Amino acid sequence: MKTSAADSPTNVLPVPPNNPIKTARARISKRKRAKGLELLQKLNFLIDSYPEFAGELQIILISIRRQTERTFHSDRERVLLSIEQGAWTVTDIMDDTRLSRWDVEQILINLQELKLIYRDSRRIKGNGNEYTEHLYKLTHD
């Protein structure tokens, strides 16, 4: 089974020195985090009460826990890991990390400024249309 960046630990790649991102700052509001933690408690109760649905509830629990623990640093690490594993387009990175398009694009801009990644382009032709696809790759490859 392929491990996606969304399921991987966030401490995979080193943080560059003089990083302009505030790594400790949460990506979600305190209110949303508190609601998420409350929901986690309720889900744990439901898992105990309905063991026949424990697998499905556990998947939801993991997703909500991931949302409540998000930071700029953890999101950036997920994007870097995704690129390292071969997800080179914004859409592929979004699918792999489960982050929004806006979040992925903002992180990619920052990673380019830090010179951790670079953007390449290729022309795609098909069905009478032609467009440019942007590919993001690690600079140390």
Secondary structure, 3 states (H helix, E strand, C coil): CCCCCCCCCCCCCCCCCCCCCCCCCECCCHHHHHHHHHHHHHHHHHHHHCHHHHHHHHHHHHHHHHHHCCEHHHHHHHHHHHHHCCCCCHHHHHHHHCCCHHHHHHHHHHHHHCCCEEEEEEEEEECCEEEEEEEEEECCC
